[in-house]
Amino acid sequence: MDDGNSLGATGGPLVDFDGVCQKVRAAAEPARVHAISLHDEHGEVLWLTESSMGPDEHGAVRAGIEALSKTGSPPLFMSDLGDSRCALLLRAVSRRRTMVGAIMVVMDARVLKDPRGILRTMTPKLHRALVEFADMRCDAEVDAIPLATPAPPRGAVKRVSRVSRAPLTAAAAAGPPRNADSASAPRSPPTLIADPAPIGASPHAVRAGIPPRFGNMHPRAVPPELDRLHAALRRTPIVLHVQRLVPLTKGSQLRRYEVLLRSKSELAPKAAPMDLLKAAVDHGLGSMIDRRVITELIGYLVKHPDIWKTTPVQFSVNLTATALHDEHFIKFVDLCLAKSALPKSMIAFEVDAATAVKLAEKMAAVGASLHRLGCPLVLDDFSLRTECLALLRLPGVHYVKLSPEITSKMRTDKLAQAAITAVVQMARVLGMHTVAKHAESASEQEWFTALGVDLVQSNSMSPPESIETLTSRPPAP
């Protein structure tokens, strides 16, 4: 898919969400912008410039959409995110004055402490970007939130006044249409300025110096420790490593890699940030890390097409339990893959079998969605247990990684050998491949080959390396 092509709309304007975000960022200069996100009229994420949204940002979107969708409300909503950041939500309105979405700009809060700071951000460039986004959302107008008063029944007496017949744009919700006296005056760019009168201002808004109509501050429900963890996740630099799965038999040209997250710390440059990962998963922020990994991986592959244009290649990304619960995660993956135009099946997703068993109902929906997107599913640490066997029915399962609890005993335990053989045979019947982990010695690899295992993940044969090495040398046979 070429850059700027529609990502789903048919018969409408070209959908280039990333282009809109770049225009909004340029229009907001010189204010420091941390992130920009596009949302539909219900608050669903359409596009993100960053890899993820934290709980504060999600809360701002929910509160903003609720406030902006009310008839007669200002076209702009602001929320304090803490950590010297503010979220500014701009309402996008169709020509029929129905709300079709919103743009959220996360920026430096110090710019907006002065009421004039808000007014300075409302530039003609920003208006044009907002109108462009509203036009892209024209196909959603049928289900959009109406902001105008419904038309009176047929036969009802109506007072008609002469008004400007200029089409309504995304900024038209800033106020009622001008009358005939003002229609003859030279037209200036529409504005999104609300009444700065101090009536009804909240104490929080007054202390922050925020115009009262924008002072829709909600009490923060996020615990301080969660807020600090989220900030740490945003700041922590990461790098991607890959480990190749080595085939035990010849024939396939596909190169398969597992993507591994590593710290960019100088003290331990090749170590996984285990403490941070565990804290993120325990506090329900695991999908934030998953999004960062996917964004980094896809961005790298788009910049280096030589990795995959000559030889087929596949990368599997580990998913946390949080991503399986995150209702926006699959939509995020869909948007990233559509925008990148990478070949199908290049990105696979790996889920631990124990987690998949616990979240069986979620896994069914996630598996079906990933299968629809052309993303293979990998079951990790698979064992010959009754509850695990049901996972083989999930759509899109292409790979089964054997659990070390059965592979570690294979040379001394006949039952372990039988279990491996049984999983291998089931996988072959179902059209899946099997992978053995921690096969370090030559004798172990011979055993796995004899038992019919397709691939091994071995530090001795193929240790993890930085993803940058894929472009610095020819591909391994």
C-alpha positions in Angstrom: 0.0 0.0 0.0 1.5 3.3 -1.0 2.0 6.1 1.5 -1.2 8.1 1.8 -3.6 5.5 0.4 -6.8 4.8 2.0 -6.6 2.4 5.0 -10.2 1.4 4.8 -12.4 4.2 3.4 -13.9 3.7 0.0 -15.0 6.4 -2.3 -13.9 9.1 0.1 -10.8 11.2 0.6 -7.4 9.5 0.9 -6.8 8.5 4.5 -3.3 9.6 5.7 -3.6 9.7 9.4 0.1 10.0 9.9 0.1 13.0 7.6 -2.5 14.7 9.7 -0.5 14.1 12.8 2.6 15.6 11.3 0.6 18.7 10.2 -0.8 19.1 13.7 2.7 18.8 15.2 4.0 21.4 12.8 1.1 23.7 13.5 1.7 23.5 17.2 5.2 24.8 17.0 7.1 26.2 18.9 5.1 24.4 21.7 6.7 21.1 22.7 4.4 18.3 21.6 4.9 14.9 23.2 2.4 12.8 21.3 -0.6 13.1 18.9 -3.4 10.6 18.6 -6.5 10.5 16.4 -9.8 9.1 17.7 -13.2 8.4 16.3 -16.4 9.9 17.7 -16.5 7.1 20.4 -12.9 7.6 21.5 -11.5 4.6 19.7 -7.9 5.0 18.7 -7.3 5.4 14.9 -3.7 6.4 14.9 -0.8 7.1 17.4 2.4 8.9 16.8 3.9 7.1 19.8 3.9 3.4 20.6 1.3 3.5 23.2 -1.1 5.5 25.4 -1.0 5.4 29.2 -3.8 5.3 31.7 -3.8 9.1 32.0 -4.1 9.6 28.3 -7.0 7.0 28.0 -8.8 8.8 30.9 -8.3 12.2 29.1 -9.8 10.7 25.9 -12.9 9.3 27.7 -13.5 12.5 29.6 -12.9 14.6 26.5 -15.2 12.7 24.2 -17.9 12.8 26.8 -17.5 16.6 27.1 -17.1 17.4 23.4 -20.1 15.3 22.3 -22.6 17.5 24.3 -24.6 20.0 22.3 -23.3 23.5 22.7 -20.1 22.5 24.4 -16.8 24.2 23.5 -14.9 22.5 20.6 -11.8 22.1 22.8 -11.2 20.1 26.0 -8.1 20.2 28.2 -7.0 17.7 30.9 -4.0 17.8 33.2 -1.9 14.6 32.8 0.6 15.5 35.5 4.4 15.1 34.9 4.3 18.6 33.3 2.0 17.4 30.5 -1.5 18.5 29.3 -3.8 16.8 26.9 -5.6 19.1 24.4 -8.6 17.5 22.6 -9.9 19.2 19.4 -13.3 18.2 18.1 -13.7 17.3 14.5 -17.1 18.1 13.0 -18.5 17.2 9.6 -20.3 19.7 7.3 -23.5 18.5 8.8 -22.3 19.5 12.3 -22.0 16.0 13.5 -19.0 15.0 15.6 -16.8 12.5 13.6 -13.8 12.4 15.8 -11.2 14.2 17.9 -7.5 14.9 17.8 -5.6 14.7 21.1 -2.3 16.7 21.4 -0.2 15.9 24.5 2.0 18.9 25.1 4.1 20.7 27.6 1.7 22.0 30.3 3.8 25.1 30.9 2.7 26.5 27.6 -1.0 26.3 28.5 -0.8 27.6 32.1 -1.1 31.1 30.6 -4.6 31.5 28.9 -2.8 33.1 26.0 -0.9 29.9 25.4 -4.1 28.1 24.4 -5.0 30.9 22.0 -1.6 30.8 20.4 -2.0 27.1 19.6 -5.2 27.8 17.6 -3.4 28.7 14.3 -4.9 28.5 10.8 -2.6 25.6 10.1 -4.1 23.7 13.0 -7.6 24.4 11.7 -6.7 23.1 8.2 -5.4 19.9 9.7 -8.6 19.5 11.8 -10.7 20.0 8.7 -8.6 17.5 6.7 -9.1 14.9 9.5 -12.9 15.6 9.5 -13.1 15.0 5.8 -11.3 11.7 6.2 -13.9 10.7 8.7 -16.8 11.5 6.4 -17.6 7.8 5.9 -18.3 7.6 9.7 -20.9 10.3 9.7 -23.9 7.9 9.7 -23.0 6.7 13.2 -21.5 10.0 14.4 -22.7 12.0 17.4 -25.0 14.8 16.4 -24.2 18.3 17.8 -26.9 20.3 16.1 -30.5 20.6 17.3 -32.8 18.0 15.4 -34.9 19.5 12.7 -38.6 20.2 13.7 -41.4 18.0 12.4 -42.8 18.7 9.0 -45.4 21.5 9.1 -43.9 23.1 12.2 -43.5 26.9 12.0 -39.8 27.8 11.5 -38.1 31.2 11.6 -35.6 31.5 8.8 -32.9 34.1 9.0 -30.4 34.9 6.4 -27.1 33.3 7.2 -23.9 32.6 5.4 -24.2 29.5 3.2 -20.5 28.6 3.5 -20.2 24.9 4.3 -19.6 24.0 7.9 -16.2 22.6 8.8 -14.6 20.9 11.7 -14.2 24.3 13.4 -17.8 25.4 12.8 -18.9 24.0 16.2 -17.2 27.0 17.9 -20.4 29.0 17.8 -23.7 29.6 16.0 -23.7 30.7 12.3 -23.2 34.4 11.8 -26.2 36.6 10.8 -26.5 38.7 7.7 -24.7 41.7 9.3 -21.5 39.8 9.8 -21.8 37.7 6.6 -20.9 40.7 4.4 -17.7 41.4 6.4 -14.4 39.9 5.2 -14.1 36.3 6.3 -11.2 35.3 8.6 -10.1 31.8 9.5 -12.5 30.1 11.9 -11.4 30.0 15.5 -11.8 27.6 18.4 -11.8 30.2 21.1 -14.2 29.8 24.0 -15.6 32.5 26.3 -12.9 33.4 28.8 -15.3 34.9 31.3 -14.6 33.6 34.8 -18.1 32.3 35.4 -18.2 28.7 36.5 -14.5 28.2 36.6 -13.3 25.4 38.8 -10.8 26.1 41.5 -8.3 23.7 39.8 -8.7 25.7 36.6 -8.2 29.0 38.3 -5.1 27.9 40.1 -3.6 26.6 36.8 -4.5 29.8 34.9 -6.7 27.9 32.5 -9.7 29.6 30.8 -12.8 28.5 32.6 -14.6 26.9 29.6 -11.5 24.7 29.2 -11.3 23.9 32.9 -12.9 20.4 32.6 -10.4 18.9 35.0 -11.3 15.5 36.5 -9.9 14.2 39.7 -7.0 11.9 39.0 -7.8 8.3 39.8 -4.3 6.9 38.9 -2.2 6.0 41.9 1.1 7.8 42.1 3.2 4.7 41.8 1.4 3.7 38.5 2.0 7.2 37.2 5.7 6.9 38.0 5.9 3.5 36.4 4.2 4.8 33.2 6.7 7.7 33.1 9.6 5.2 33.5 8.3 3.0 30.7 8.2 6.1 28.4 11.7 7.1 29.3 13.5 3.8 29.3 15.5 3.3 26.1 15.2 -0.2 24.5 16.8 -2.1 21.7 15.6 -5.1 19.8 17.5 -8.4 19.5 16.6 -11.3 17.4 17.3 -15.0 17.7 17.0 -17.2 14.6 15.1 -20.6 14.8 17.4 -23.1 13.1 15.7 -25.7 10.9 16.7 -29.3 11.5 15.8 -30.3 8.0 16.5 -28.7 4.6 13.8 -27.4 2.2 12.3 -24.3 3.6 13.7 -20.9 2.5 11.8 -19.0 5.3 14.1 -17.4 7.9 12.3 -17.3 11.3 13.3 -15.1 14.2 12.0 -14.4 17.7 12.2 -10.8 18.7 13.7 -10.2 22.1 13.6 -7.0 24.2 16.8 -5.7 25.6 17.9 -2.8 27.7 20.0 0.0 26.1 21.8 0.5 29.4 25.6 0.6 29.1 25.9 -1.6 32.2 23.9 -4.5 30.8 23.4 -3.8 27.0 22.3 -7.4 26.2 20.1 -8.1 29.3 16.4 -8.0 29.3 14.9 -5.3 31.6 13.2 -8.0 33.7 12.3 -5.8 36.7 10.6 -3.2 34.5 8.8 -5.9 32.5 7.5 -7.6 35.6 6.3 -4.3 37.1 4.6 -3.3 33.9 2.8 -6.6 33.6 1.8 -6.6 37.3 0.3 -3.1 36.9 -1.5 -3.8 33.7 0.9 -1.8 31.4 2.3 -4.8 29.5 0.6 -3.8 26.3 2.5 -0.5 26.4 5.7 -2.5 26.0 4.3 -4.7 23.3 3.3 -1.6 21.3 6.8 -0.2 21.6 8.3 -3.5 20.4 5.9 -3.7 17.4 6.5 0.0 16.5 10.3 -0.4 16.7 10.2 -3.7 14.7 7.9 -2.5 11.9 9.8 0.8 11.7 13.1 -1.0 11.2 11.7 -3.3 8.6 10.1 -0.5 6.6 13.5 1.3 6.6 15.4 -1.8 5.5 13.4 -3.6 2.9 16.5 -5.5 1.7 16.0 -7.8 4.8 12.8 -9.2 3.4 12.6 -8.4 -0.3 15.1 -11.1 -1.5 14.4 -13.9 1.0 11.2 -14.6 2.9 11.5 -13.8 6.6 9.3 -13.9 9.7 9.5 -12.3 13.2 7.5 -13.4 16.2 6.8 -10.9 18.9 5.9 -12.0 22.5 2.6 -10.8 23.8 1.9 -10.1 27.5 -1.4 -11.0 29.1 -2.3 -7.3 29.2 -2.3 -7.1 25.4 -4.8 -9.9 25.3 -7.1 -7.9 27.5 -6.5 -4.6 25.7 -9.4 -4.1 23.3 -7.5 -1.5 21.3 -4.4 -3.6 20.8 -5.5 -5.5 17.7 -6.7 -2.3 16.1 -3.3 -0.8 16.8 -1.6 -3.8 15.1 -4.0 -3.5 12.1 -3.2 0.1 11.6 0.5 -0.4 11.8 0.5 -3.3 9.3 -1.8 -1.4 6.9 0.4 1.7 7.0 3.7 -0.3 6.6 2.5 -2.4 3.7 4.7 -5.3 4.8 4.1 -8.7 3.3 1.5 -10.8 5.1 2.7 -13.4 7.6 6.0 -11.5 8.3 4.9 -10.5 11.8 3.8 -13.4 14.1 2.8 -13.2 17.7 3.8 -15.6 20.5 1.7 -16.4 23.6 2.7 -18.6 26.5 0.5 -21.7 26.6 -0.3 -21.3 30.3 -1.5 -17.7 29.7 -3.5 -18.8 26.7 -5.2 -21.5 28.9 -6.1 -19.0 31.6 -7.5 -16.5 29.0 -9.1 -19.1 26.7 -12.1 -16.9 25.9 -9.9 -13.9 25.1 -7.5 -16.1 23.1 -10.3 -17.3 20.8 -11.1 -13.7 19.8 -7.4 -12.6 19.6 -6.5 -15.7 17.5 -9.3 -15.0 15.1 -8.4 -11.3 14.7 -4.7 -12.1 14.2 -5.6 -14.8 11.7 -7.7 -12.2 9.8 -4.7 -9.9 9.7 -2.5 -12.7 8.4 -0.4 -12.9 11.5 0.6 -16.4 12.5 0.2 -17.5 16.2 3.0 -19.2 18.2 2.2 -21.3 21.3 5.2 -21.2 23.7 6.0 -23.7 26.4 3.5 -26.2 25.1 3.0 -29.5 27.0 1.0 -32.6 26.5 -1.8 -31.7 28.9 -5.5 -31.8 28.2 -6.1 -28.0 28.6 -3.2 -27.3 26.2 -4.5 -29.6 23.5 -7.6 -27.4 23.1 -5.3 -24.5 22.1 -4.5 -26.3 18.9 -8.0 -25.5 17.8 -7.3 -21.8 17.8 -7.3 -20.2 14.3 -3.9 -19.2 12.9 -1.7 -21.4 15.1 1.4 -22.1 13.0 4.1 -23.0 15.5 4.2 -25.0 18.7 7.3 -24.5 21.0 7.8 -27.5 23.2 8.0 -27.0 27.0 11.4 -27.6 28.6 9.6 -29.8 31.1 9.3 -32.6 28.5 12.3 -31.8 26.3 14.8 -31.8 29.2 14.1 -35.4 30.0 13.9 -36.8 26.5 17.2 -38.8 26.6 16.4 -40.6 29.9 12.6 -40.7 30.0 10.6 -42.8 27.5 7.4 -41.0 28.5 9.0 -37.7 27.6 10.0 -39.1 24.2 6.5 -40.3 23.6 5.1 -36.9 24.6 7.4 -35.1 22.1 6.5 -37.6 19.3 2.8 -37.2 20.0 3.0 -33.4 19.8 5.0 -33.6 16.6 2.5 -35.9 15.0 -0.5 -33.8 16.0 1.3 -30.6 14.7 2.0 -32.3 11.4 -1.6 -33.4 10.9 -2.8 -29.9 11.7 -0.2 -28.3 9.4 1.9 -26.8 12.2 5.7 -26.7 12.9 7.3 -27.7 16.2 10.2 -25.9 17.9 12.5 -27.2 20.6 14.1 -24.7 22.9 17.5 -24.9 24.7 18.9 -27.5 22.3 22.6 -26.6 23.0 24.5 -29.8 22.3 24.9 -31.7 19.0 23.5 -34.9 20.6 20.4 -33.1 21.7 19.9 -31.8 18.2 20.3 -35.3 16.9 17.6 -36.5 19.3 15.2 -33.8 18.2 15.8 -34.5 14.6 15.1 -38.3 15.1 11.9 -37.4 17.0 10.7 -35.3 14.0 11.0 -31.8 15.5 11.2 -29.1 12.8 13.3 -26.3 14.4 15.5 -25.6 17.4 16.1 -22.4 19.3 19.7 -22.7 20.4 22.1 -20.2 22.0 25.0 -22.3 20.8 23.9 -22.5 17.2 22.3 -19.1 16.8 22.7 -16.7 19.8 20.5 -13.6 20.1 22.0 -10.6 18.3 21.0 -7.0 17.7 18.5 -6.6 14.9 21.0 -4.2 13.3 23.1 -7.3 12.3 20.5 -8.4 9.8 21.6 -5.5 7.5 25.3 -5.8 8.1 25.9 -9.3 6.7 24.3 -11.7 4.2 21.5 -14.0 5.4 22.4 -17.3 7.0 21.6 -20.4 4.9 
